[in-house]
Amino acid sequence: MKGEPLEDPARTPGAISPAVTQANLKSTIYRKGGYTSGIRPSTSVTGKEKALNAASYGYKGPMGDAEYDHLISCS
């Protein structure tokens, strides 16, 4: 979005799960009930990570206004 910094690979989380492959997308990523909810840590963990990551970018606004995203290289 306008005025927002681009992701910095050194400060933006991201991981590739070897458990997810093109062959099993239907039973992992696209499974009924969702995939992320079954692997994501609790908000007590992700909230701290979000605040630390936002601070590394110099963000001082409300965390509710901050988007916490992941950078995964396609290469």
PyMOL Python script that loads the backbone (N, CA, C, O; Angstrom):
from pymol import cmd

cmd.read_pdbstr("""\
ATOM      1  N   MET A   1       0.832  -1.182   0.000  1.00  0.00           N
ATOM      2  CA  MET A   1       0.000   0.000   0.000  1.00  0.00           C
ATOM      3  C   MET A   1       0.878   1.246   0.000  1.00  0.00           C
ATOM      4  O   MET A   1       2.053   1.200   0.364  1.00  0.00           O
ATOM      5  N   LYS A   2       0.301   2.321  -0.402  1.00  0.00           N
ATOM      6  CA  LYS A   2       1.036   3.572  -0.520  1.00  0.00           C
ATOM      7  C   LYS A   2       1.649   3.988   0.817  1.00  0.00           C
ATOM      8  O   LYS A   2       0.963   4.048   1.837  1.00  0.00           O
ATOM      9  N   GLY A   3       2.948   4.274   0.791  1.00  0.00           N
ATOM     10  CA  GLY A   3       3.625   4.744   1.990  1.00  0.00           C
ATOM     11  C   GLY A   3       4.097   3.660   2.934  1.00  0.00           C
ATOM     12  O   GLY A   3       4.757   3.960   3.929  1.00  0.00           O
ATOM     13  N   GLU A   4       3.779   2.412   2.653  1.00  0.00           N
ATOM     14  CA  GLU A   4       4.199   1.316   3.516  1.00  0.00           C
ATOM     15  C   GLU A   4       5.493   0.713   2.983  1.00  0.00           C
ATOM     16  O   GLU A   4       5.689   0.637   1.770  1.00  0.00           O
ATOM     17  N   PRO A   5       6.379   0.284   3.884  1.00  0.00           N
ATOM     18  CA  PRO A   5       7.636  -0.299   3.413  1.00  0.00           C
ATOM     19  C   PRO A   5       7.423  -1.672   2.779  1.00  0.00           C
ATOM     20  O   PRO A   5       6.507  -2.411   3.141  1.00  0.00           O
ATOM     21  N   LEU A   6       8.282  -1.984   1.840  1.00  0.00           N
ATOM     22  CA  LEU A   6       8.260  -3.334   1.279  1.00  0.00           C
ATOM     23  C   LEU A   6       8.907  -4.291   2.261  1.00  0.00           C
ATOM     24  O   LEU A   6       9.675  -3.876   3.129  1.00  0.00           O
ATOM     25  N   GLU A   7       8.599  -5.558   2.126  1.00  0.00           N
ATOM     26  CA  GLU A   7       9.166  -6.563   3.007  1.00  0.00           C
ATOM     27  C   GLU A   7      10.680  -6.587   2.872  1.00  0.00           C
ATOM     28  O   GLU A   7      11.218  -6.459   1.772  1.00  0.00           O
ATOM     29  N   ASP A   8      11.349  -6.749   3.977  1.00  0.00           N
ATOM     30  CA  ASP A   8      12.791  -6.902   4.006  1.00  0.00           C
ATOM     31  C   ASP A   8      13.054  -8.364   4.363  1.00  0.00           C
ATOM     32  O   ASP A   8      12.718  -8.793   5.467  1.00  0.00           O
ATOM     33  N   PRO A   9      13.643  -9.131   3.460  1.00  0.00           N
ATOM     34  CA  PRO A   9      13.863 -10.556   3.728  1.00  0.00           C
ATOM     35  C   PRO A   9      14.607 -10.834   5.032  1.00  0.00           C
ATOM     36  O   PRO A   9      14.431 -11.898   5.625  1.00  0.00           O
ATOM     37  N   ALA A  10      15.433  -9.896   5.485  1.00  0.00           N
ATOM     38  CA  ALA A  10      16.178 -10.099   6.731  1.00  0.00           C
ATOM     39  C   ALA A  10      15.299  -9.921   7.964  1.00  0.00           C
ATOM     40  O   ALA A  10      15.667 -10.369   9.051  1.00  0.00           O
ATOM     41  N   ARG A  11      14.141  -9.273   7.812  1.00  0.00           N
ATOM     42  CA  ARG A  11      13.281  -8.998   8.970  1.00  0.00           C
ATOM     43  C   ARG A  11      11.878  -9.567   8.827  1.00  0.00           C
ATOM     44  O   ARG A  11      11.040  -9.348   9.702  1.00  0.00           O
ATOM     45  N   THR A  12      11.608 -10.271   7.779  1.00  0.00           N
ATOM     46  CA  THR A  12      10.266 -10.779   7.537  1.00  0.00           C
ATOM     47  C   THR A  12      10.274 -12.294   7.617  1.00  0.00           C
ATOM     48  O   THR A  12      11.084 -12.947   6.958  1.00  0.00           O
ATOM     49  N   PRO A  13       9.381 -12.861   8.418  1.00  0.00           N
ATOM     50  CA  PRO A  13       9.376 -14.315   8.574  1.00  0.00           C
ATOM     51  C   PRO A  13       8.892 -15.019   7.317  1.00  0.00           C
ATOM     52  O   PRO A  13       8.271 -14.422   6.438  1.00  0.00           O
ATOM     53  N   GLY A  14       9.187 -16.260   7.266  1.00  0.00           N
ATOM     54  CA  GLY A  14       8.726 -17.083   6.154  1.00  0.00           C
ATOM     55  C   GLY A  14       9.396 -18.434   6.235  1.00  0.00           C
ATOM     56  O   GLY A  14      10.580 -18.532   6.559  1.00  0.00           O
ATOM     57  N   ALA A  15       8.662 -19.444   5.949  1.00  0.00           N
ATOM     58  CA  ALA A  15       9.213 -20.793   5.974  1.00  0.00           C
ATOM     59  C   ALA A  15       8.445 -21.643   4.989  1.00  0.00           C
ATOM     60  O   ALA A  15       7.262 -21.420   4.730  1.00  0.00           O
ATOM     61  N   ILE A  16       9.122 -22.594   4.462  1.00  0.00           N
ATOM     62  CA  ILE A  16       8.497 -23.543   3.553  1.00  0.00           C
ATOM     63  C   ILE A  16       8.416 -24.876   4.284  1.00  0.00           C
ATOM     64  O   ILE A  16       9.413 -25.362   4.817  1.00  0.00           O
ATOM     65  N   SER A  17       7.242 -25.454   4.306  1.00  0.00           N
ATOM     66  CA  SER A  17       7.059 -26.739   4.971  1.00  0.00           C
ATOM     67  C   SER A  17       7.314 -27.884   3.996  1.00  0.00           C
ATOM     68  O   SER A  17       6.676 -27.962   2.946  1.00  0.00           O
ATOM     69  N   PRO A  18       8.233 -28.758   4.336  1.00  0.00           N
ATOM     70  CA  PRO A  18       8.465 -29.912   3.472  1.00  0.00           C
ATOM     71  C   PRO A  18       7.278 -30.881   3.463  1.00  0.00           C
ATOM     72  O   PRO A  18       7.201 -31.775   2.620  1.00  0.00           O
ATOM     73  N   ALA A  19       6.357 -30.689   4.412  1.00  0.00           N
ATOM     74  CA  ALA A  19       5.171 -31.545   4.468  1.00  0.00           C
ATOM     75  C   ALA A  19       4.149 -31.181   3.398  1.00  0.00           C
ATOM     76  O   ALA A  19       3.234 -31.958   3.124  1.00  0.00           O
ATOM     77  N   VAL A  20       4.296 -30.008   2.794  1.00  0.00           N
ATOM     78  CA  VAL A  20       3.363 -29.556   1.765  1.00  0.00           C
ATOM     79  C   VAL A  20       4.035 -29.671   0.409  1.00  0.00           C
ATOM     80  O   VAL A  20       5.102 -29.103   0.176  1.00  0.00           O
ATOM     81  N   THR A  21       3.400 -30.410  -0.474  1.00  0.00           N
ATOM     82  CA  THR A  21       3.926 -30.597  -1.825  1.00  0.00           C
ATOM     83  C   THR A  21       2.809 -30.345  -2.835  1.00  0.00           C
ATOM     84  O   THR A  21       1.638 -30.264  -2.465  1.00  0.00           O
ATOM     85  N   GLN A  22       3.170 -30.222  -4.093  1.00  0.00           N
ATOM     86  CA  GLN A  22       2.158 -30.081  -5.137  1.00  0.00           C
ATOM     87  C   GLN A  22       1.213 -31.278  -5.125  1.00  0.00           C
ATOM     88  O   GLN A  22       0.023 -31.126  -5.404  1.00  0.00           O
ATOM     89  N   ALA A  23       1.718 -32.448  -4.810  1.00  0.00           N
ATOM     90  CA  ALA A  23       0.906 -33.664  -4.839  1.00  0.00           C
ATOM     91  C   ALA A  23      -0.120 -33.739  -3.710  1.00  0.00           C
ATOM     92  O   ALA A  23      -1.125 -34.435  -3.847  1.00  0.00           O
ATOM     93  N   ASN A  24       0.111 -33.032  -2.589  1.00  0.00           N
ATOM     94  CA  ASN A  24      -0.827 -33.167  -1.463  1.00  0.00           C
ATOM     95  C   ASN A  24      -1.518 -31.857  -1.077  1.00  0.00           C
ATOM     96  O   ASN A  24      -1.997 -31.723   0.049  1.00  0.00           O
ATOM     97  N   LEU A  25      -1.574 -30.898  -1.989  1.00  0.00           N
ATOM     98  CA  LEU A  25      -2.210 -29.617  -1.677  1.00  0.00           C
ATOM     99  C   LEU A  25      -3.654 -29.773  -1.197  1.00  0.00           C
ATOM    100  O   LEU A  25      -4.088 -29.054  -0.296  1.00  0.00           O
ATOM    101  N   LYS A  26      -4.384 -30.691  -1.782  1.00  0.00           N
ATOM    102  CA  LYS A  26      -5.805 -30.860  -1.413  1.00  0.00           C
ATOM    103  C   LYS A  26      -5.955 -31.308   0.044  1.00  0.00           C
ATOM    104  O   LYS A  26      -6.916 -30.925   0.711  1.00  0.00           O
ATOM    105  N   SER A  27      -5.024 -32.105   0.537  1.00  0.00           N
ATOM    106  CA  SER A  27      -5.129 -32.598   1.911  1.00  0.00           C
ATOM    107  C   SER A  27      -4.344 -31.739   2.906  1.00  0.00           C
ATOM    108  O   SER A  27      -4.410 -31.986   4.110  1.00  0.00           O
ATOM    109  N   THR A  28      -3.609 -30.744   2.429  1.00  0.00           N
ATOM    110  CA  THR A  28      -2.877 -29.861   3.339  1.00  0.00           C
ATOM    111  C   THR A  28      -3.444 -28.445   3.246  1.00  0.00           C
ATOM    112  O   THR A  28      -4.307 -28.076   4.043  1.00  0.00           O
ATOM    113  N   ILE A  29      -2.987 -27.675   2.317  1.00  0.00           N
ATOM    114  CA  ILE A  29      -3.375 -26.274   2.187  1.00  0.00           C
ATOM    115  C   ILE A  29      -4.877 -26.096   1.978  1.00  0.00           C
ATOM    116  O   ILE A  29      -5.483 -25.214   2.585  1.00  0.00           O
ATOM    117  N   TYR A  30      -5.477 -26.916   1.135  1.00  0.00           N
ATOM    118  CA  TYR A  30      -6.890 -26.746   0.772  1.00  0.00           C
ATOM    119  C   TYR A  30      -7.834 -27.641   1.563  1.00  0.00           C
ATOM    120  O   TYR A  30      -8.989 -27.804   1.169  1.00  0.00           O
ATOM    121  N   ARG A  31      -7.380 -28.222   2.660  1.00  0.00           N
ATOM    122  CA  ARG A  31      -8.256 -29.137   3.413  1.00  0.00           C
ATOM    123  C   ARG A  31      -9.393 -28.381   4.094  1.00  0.00           C
ATOM    124  O   ARG A  31      -9.273 -27.200   4.420  1.00  0.00           O
ATOM    125  N   LYS A  32     -10.490 -29.087   4.296  1.00  0.00           N
ATOM    126  CA  LYS A  32     -11.655 -28.506   4.948  1.00  0.00           C
ATOM    127  C   LYS A  32     -11.266 -28.091   6.368  1.00  0.00           C
ATOM    128  O   LYS A  32     -10.635 -28.857   7.096  1.00  0.00           O
ATOM    129  N   GLY A  33     -11.639 -26.902   6.744  1.00  0.00           N
ATOM    130  CA  GLY A  33     -11.284 -26.388   8.063  1.00  0.00           C
ATOM    131  C   GLY A  33     -10.003 -25.574   8.040  1.00  0.00           C
ATOM    132  O   GLY A  33      -9.674 -24.893   9.011  1.00  0.00           O
ATOM    133  N   GLY A  34      -9.278 -25.647   6.925  1.00  0.00           N
ATOM    134  CA  GLY A  34      -8.081 -24.839   6.767  1.00  0.00           C
ATOM    135  C   GLY A  34      -6.817 -25.502   7.272  1.00  0.00           C
ATOM    136  O   GLY A  34      -6.857 -26.439   8.070  1.00  0.00           O
ATOM    137  N   TYR A  35      -5.720 -25.007   6.800  1.00  0.00           N
ATOM    138  CA  TYR A  35      -4.405 -25.545   7.136  1.00  0.00           C
ATOM    139  C   TYR A  35      -3.726 -24.700   8.209  1.00  0.00           C
ATOM    140  O   TYR A  35      -3.168 -25.230   9.170  1.00  0.00           O
ATOM    141  N   THR A  36      -3.779 -23.404   8.037  1.00  0.00           N
ATOM    142  CA  THR A  36      -3.062 -22.506   8.929  1.00  0.00           C
ATOM    143  C   THR A  36      -3.494 -22.669  10.380  1.00  0.00           C
ATOM    144  O   THR A  36      -2.655 -22.654  11.281  1.00  0.00           O
ATOM    145  N   SER A  37      -4.777 -22.822  10.611  1.00  0.00           N
ATOM    146  CA  SER A  37      -5.255 -22.925  11.997  1.00  0.00           C
ATOM    147  C   SER A  37      -4.692 -24.145  12.713  1.00  0.00           C
ATOM    148  O   SER A  37      -4.612 -24.167  13.941  1.00  0.00           O
ATOM    149  N   GLY A  38      -4.305 -25.149  11.957  1.00  0.00           N
ATOM    150  CA  GLY A  38      -3.742 -26.350  12.577  1.00  0.00           C
ATOM    151  C   GLY A  38      -2.250 -26.290  12.837  1.00  0.00           C
ATOM    152  O   GLY A  38      -1.712 -27.138  13.549  1.00  0.00           O
ATOM    153  N   ILE A  39      -1.567 -25.291  12.265  1.00  0.00           N
ATOM    154  CA  ILE A  39      -0.120 -25.216  12.443  1.00  0.00           C
ATOM    155  C   ILE A  39       0.362 -23.905  13.061  1.00  0.00           C
ATOM    156  O   ILE A  39       1.506 -23.821  13.507  1.00  0.00           O
ATOM    157  N   ARG A  40      -0.483 -22.894  13.092  1.00  0.00           N
ATOM    158  CA  ARG A  40      -0.082 -21.581  13.599  1.00  0.00           C
ATOM    159  C   ARG A  40       0.060 -21.607  15.117  1.00  0.00           C
ATOM    160  O   ARG A  40      -0.776 -22.195  15.803  1.00  0.00           O
ATOM    161  N   PRO A  41       1.114 -20.974  15.655  1.00  0.00           N
ATOM    162  CA  PRO A  41       1.245 -20.861  17.114  1.00  0.00           C
ATOM    163  C   PRO A  41       0.136 -19.979  17.686  1.00  0.00           C
ATOM    164  O   PRO A  41      -0.571 -19.298  16.943  1.00  0.00           O
ATOM    165  N   SER A  42      -0.007 -19.997  18.986  1.00  0.00           N
ATOM    166  CA  SER A  42      -1.044 -19.198  19.646  1.00  0.00           C
ATOM    167  C   SER A  42      -0.750 -17.707  19.498  1.00  0.00           C
ATOM    168  O   SER A  42       0.371 -17.313  19.178  1.00  0.00           O
ATOM    169  N   THR A  43      -1.769 -16.889  19.734  1.00  0.00           N
ATOM    170  CA  THR A  43      -1.600 -15.440  19.625  1.00  0.00           C
ATOM    171  C   THR A  43      -0.626 -14.905  20.671  1.00  0.00           C
ATOM    172  O   THR A  43      -0.061 -13.828  20.486  1.00  0.00           O
ATOM    173  N   SER A  44      -0.420 -15.634  21.759  1.00  0.00           N
ATOM    174  CA  SER A  44       0.566 -15.184  22.746  1.00  0.00           C
ATOM    175  C   SER A  44       1.975 -15.230  22.149  1.00  0.00           C
ATOM    176  O   SER A  44       2.854 -14.482  22.577  1.00  0.00           O
ATOM    177  N   VAL A  45       2.189 -16.089  21.182  1.00  0.00           N
ATOM    178  CA  VAL A  45       3.473 -16.166  20.477  1.00  0.00           C
ATOM    179  C   VAL A  45       3.488 -15.204  19.299  1.00  0.00           C
ATOM    180  O   VAL A  45       4.411 -14.401  19.160  1.00  0.00           O
ATOM    181  N   THR A  46       2.467 -15.284  18.452  1.00  0.00           N
ATOM    182  CA  THR A  46       2.467 -14.464  17.240  1.00  0.00           C
ATOM    183  C   THR A  46       2.324 -12.972  17.534  1.00  0.00           C
ATOM    184  O   THR A  46       2.830 -12.144  16.777  1.00  0.00           O
ATOM    185  N   GLY A  47       1.646 -12.623  18.615  1.00  0.00           N
ATOM    186  CA  GLY A  47       1.508 -11.222  18.987  1.00  0.00           C
ATOM    187  C   GLY A  47       2.857 -10.600  19.331  1.00  0.00           C
ATOM    188  O   GLY A  47       3.150  -9.474  18.927  1.00  0.00           O
ATOM    189  N   LYS A  48       3.674 -11.336  20.076  1.00  0.00           N
ATOM    190  CA  LYS A  48       5.018 -10.852  20.422  1.00  0.00           C
ATOM    191  C   LYS A  48       5.873 -10.737  19.167  1.00  0.00           C
ATOM    192  O   LYS A  48       6.608  -9.764  18.996  1.00  0.00           O
ATOM    193  N   GLU A  49       5.776 -11.734  18.289  1.00  0.00           N
ATOM    194  CA  GLU A  49       6.543 -11.703  17.045  1.00  0.00           C
ATOM    195  C   GLU A  49       6.137 -10.509  16.184  1.00  0.00           C
ATOM    196  O   GLU A  49       6.986  -9.835  15.601  1.00  0.00           O
ATOM    197  N   LYS A  50       4.832 -10.256  16.111  1.00  0.00           N
ATOM    198  CA  LYS A  50       4.335  -9.142  15.315  1.00  0.00           C
ATOM    199  C   LYS A  50       4.867  -7.811  15.851  1.00  0.00           C
ATOM    200  O   LYS A  50       5.299  -6.957  15.077  1.00  0.00           O
ATOM    201  N   ALA A  51       4.835  -7.638  17.166  1.00  0.00           N
ATOM    202  CA  ALA A  51       5.309  -6.397  17.767  1.00  0.00           C
ATOM    203  C   ALA A  51       6.809  -6.204  17.533  1.00  0.00           C
ATOM    204  O   ALA A  51       7.247  -5.098  17.214  1.00  0.00           O
ATOM    205  N   LEU A  52       7.584  -7.253  17.687  1.00  0.00           N
ATOM    206  CA  LEU A  52       9.025  -7.157  17.454  1.00  0.00           C
ATOM    207  C   LEU A  52       9.336  -6.869  15.991  1.00  0.00           C
ATOM    208  O   LEU A  52      10.222  -6.073  15.683  1.00  0.00           O
ATOM    209  N   ASN A  53       8.608  -7.516  15.098  1.00  0.00           N
ATOM    210  CA  ASN A  53       8.824  -7.292  13.676  1.00  0.00           C
ATOM    211  C   ASN A  53       8.443  -5.865  13.289  1.00  0.00           C
ATOM    212  O   ASN A  53       9.165  -5.216  12.533  1.00  0.00           O
ATOM    213  N   ALA A  54       7.327  -5.380  13.796  1.00  0.00           N
ATOM    214  CA  ALA A  54       6.893  -4.012  13.502  1.00  0.00           C
ATOM    215  C   ALA A  54       7.926  -3.011  14.012  1.00  0.00           C
ATOM    216  O   ALA A  54       8.234  -2.035  13.328  1.00  0.00           O
ATOM    217  N   ALA A  55       8.457  -3.245  15.197  1.00  0.00           N
ATOM    218  CA  ALA A  55       9.471  -2.358  15.756  1.00  0.00           C
ATOM    219  C   ALA A  55      10.729  -2.347  14.890  1.00  0.00           C
ATOM    220  O   ALA A  55      11.378  -1.310  14.753  1.00  0.00           O
ATOM    221  N   SER A  56      11.076  -3.490  14.309  1.00  0.00           N
ATOM    222  CA  SER A  56      12.273  -3.549  13.470  1.00  0.00           C
ATOM    223  C   SER A  56      12.124  -2.683  12.213  1.00  0.00           C
ATOM    224  O   SER A  56      13.120  -2.264  11.624  1.00  0.00           O
ATOM    225  N   TYR A  57      10.893  -2.420  11.812  1.00  0.00           N
ATOM    226  CA  TYR A  57      10.623  -1.538  10.684  1.00  0.00           C
ATOM    227  C   TYR A  57      10.406  -0.095  11.134  1.00  0.00           C
ATOM    228  O   TYR A  57      10.224   0.792  10.299  1.00  0.00           O
ATOM    229  N   GLY A  58      10.424   0.146  12.442  1.00  0.00           N
ATOM    230  CA  GLY A  58      10.204   1.488  12.958  1.00  0.00           C
ATOM    231  C   GLY A  58       8.736   1.845  13.116  1.00  0.00           C
ATOM    232  O   GLY A  58       8.403   3.011  13.327  1.00  0.00           O
ATOM    233  N   TYR A  59       7.853   0.858  13.016  1.00  0.00           N
ATOM    234  CA  TYR A  59       6.416   1.110  13.139  1.00  0.00           C
ATOM    235  C   TYR A  59       6.059   1.349  14.597  1.00  0.00           C
ATOM    236  O   TYR A  59       6.426   0.561  15.469  1.00  0.00           O
ATOM    237  N   LYS A  60       5.342   2.441  14.864  1.00  0.00           N
ATOM    238  CA  LYS A  60       4.971   2.787  16.233  1.00  0.00           C
ATOM    239  C   LYS A  60       3.459   2.916  16.413  1.00  0.00           C
ATOM    240  O   LYS A  60       2.994   3.293  17.489  1.00  0.00           O
ATOM    241  N   GLY A  61       2.699   2.608  15.378  1.00  0.00           N
ATOM    242  CA  GLY A  61       1.250   2.738  15.447  1.00  0.00           C
ATOM    243  C   GLY A  61       0.602   1.557  16.153  1.00  0.00           C
ATOM    244  O   GLY A  61       1.298   0.673  16.653  1.00  0.00           O
ATOM    245  N   PRO A  62      -0.713   1.539  16.197  1.00  0.00           N
ATOM    246  CA  PRO A  62      -1.445   0.438  16.833  1.00  0.00           C
ATOM    247  C   PRO A  62      -1.236  -0.875  16.074  1.00  0.00           C
ATOM    248  O   PRO A  62      -1.249  -0.895  14.843  1.00  0.00           O
ATOM    249  N   MET A  63      -1.048  -1.946  16.801  1.00  0.00           N
ATOM    250  CA  MET A  63      -0.823  -3.244  16.162  1.00  0.00           C
ATOM    251  C   MET A  63      -2.040  -3.687  15.351  1.00  0.00           C
ATOM    252  O   MET A  63      -1.900  -4.440  14.387  1.00  0.00           O
ATOM    253  N   GLY A  64      -3.227  -3.229  15.732  1.00  0.00           N
ATOM    254  CA  GLY A  64      -4.428  -3.560  14.978  1.00  0.00           C
ATOM    255  C   GLY A  64      -4.426  -2.977  13.570  1.00  0.00           C
ATOM    256  O   GLY A  64      -5.157  -3.439  12.694  1.00  0.00           O
ATOM    257  N   ASP A  65      -3.600  -1.961  13.365  1.00  0.00           N
ATOM    258  CA  ASP A  65      -3.491  -1.345  12.045  1.00  0.00           C
ATOM    259  C   ASP A  65      -2.331  -1.915  11.235  1.00  0.00           C
ATOM    260  O   ASP A  65      -2.158  -1.567  10.067  1.00  0.00           O
ATOM    261  N   ALA A  66      -1.542  -2.785  11.847  1.00  0.00           N
ATOM    262  CA  ALA A  66      -0.353  -3.332  11.185  1.00  0.00           C
ATOM    263  C   ALA A  66      -0.684  -4.675  10.542  1.00  0.00           C
ATOM    264  O   ALA A  66      -1.372  -5.513  11.124  1.00  0.00           O
ATOM    265  N   GLU A  67      -0.184  -4.852   9.347  1.00  0.00           N
ATOM    266  CA  GLU A  67      -0.357  -6.124   8.650  1.00  0.00           C
ATOM    267  C   GLU A  67       0.901  -6.947   8.871  1.00  0.00           C
ATOM    268  O   GLU A  67       2.010  -6.494   8.589  1.00  0.00           O
ATOM    269  N   TYR A  68       0.718  -8.150   9.374  1.00  0.00           N
ATOM    270  CA  TYR A  68       1.856  -9.037   9.628  1.00  0.00           C
ATOM    271  C   TYR A  68       1.825 -10.110   8.559  1.00  0.00           C
ATOM    272  O   TYR A  68       0.973 -10.998   8.584  1.00  0.00           O
ATOM    273  N   ASP A  69       2.738 -10.031   7.637  1.00  0.00           N
ATOM    274  CA  ASP A  69       2.733 -10.948   6.521  1.00  0.00           C
ATOM    275  C   ASP A  69       4.028 -11.740   6.488  1.00  0.00           C
ATOM    276  O   ASP A  69       4.909 -11.547   7.327  1.00  0.00           O
ATOM    277  N   HIS A  70       4.135 -12.613   5.534  1.00  0.00           N
ATOM    278  CA  HIS A  70       5.285 -13.496   5.398  1.00  0.00           C
ATOM    279  C   HIS A  70       5.875 -13.339   4.027  1.00  0.00           C
ATOM    280  O   HIS A  70       5.160 -13.124   3.048  1.00  0.00           O
ATOM    281  N   LEU A  71       7.159 -13.443   3.957  1.00  0.00           N
ATOM    282  CA  LEU A  71       7.851 -13.341   2.684  1.00  0.00           C
ATOM    283  C   LEU A  71       8.408 -14.716   2.335  1.00  0.00           C
ATOM    284  O   LEU A  71       9.287 -15.232   3.025  1.00  0.00           O
ATOM    285  N   ILE A  72       7.896 -15.297   1.275  1.00  0.00           N
ATOM    286  CA  ILE A  72       8.366 -16.604   0.806  1.00  0.00           C
ATOM    287  C   ILE A  72       8.890 -16.404  -0.596  1.00  0.00           C
ATOM    288  O   ILE A  72       8.178 -15.920  -1.476  1.00  0.00           O
ATOM    289  N   SER A  73      10.117 -16.772  -0.797  1.00  0.00           N
ATOM    290  CA  SER A  73      10.714 -16.638  -2.119  1.00  0.00           C
ATOM    291  C   SER A  73      10.135 -17.689  -3.044  1.00  0.00           C
ATOM    292  O   SER A  73       9.952 -18.840  -2.648  1.00  0.00           O
ATOM    293  N   CYS A  74       9.852 -17.303  -4.252  1.00  0.00           N
ATOM    294  CA  CYS A  74       9.330 -18.236  -5.252  1.00  0.00           C
ATOM    295  C   CYS A  74      10.461 -18.878  -6.037  1.00  0.00           C
ATOM    296  O   CYS A  74      10.218 -19.739  -6.882  1.00  0.00           O
ATOM    297  N   SER A  75      11.665 -18.476  -5.774  1.00  0.00           N
ATOM    298  CA  SER A  75      12.777 -19.032  -6.539  1.00  0.00           C
ATOM    299  C   SER A  75      13.403 -20.215  -5.847  1.00  0.00           C
ATOM    300  O   SER A  75      14.356 -20.799  -6.362  1.00  0.00           O
TER     301      SER A  75
END
""", "prot")
cmd.dss("prot")
cmd.show_as("cartoon", "prot")
cmd.util.cbc("prot")
cmd.orient("prot")
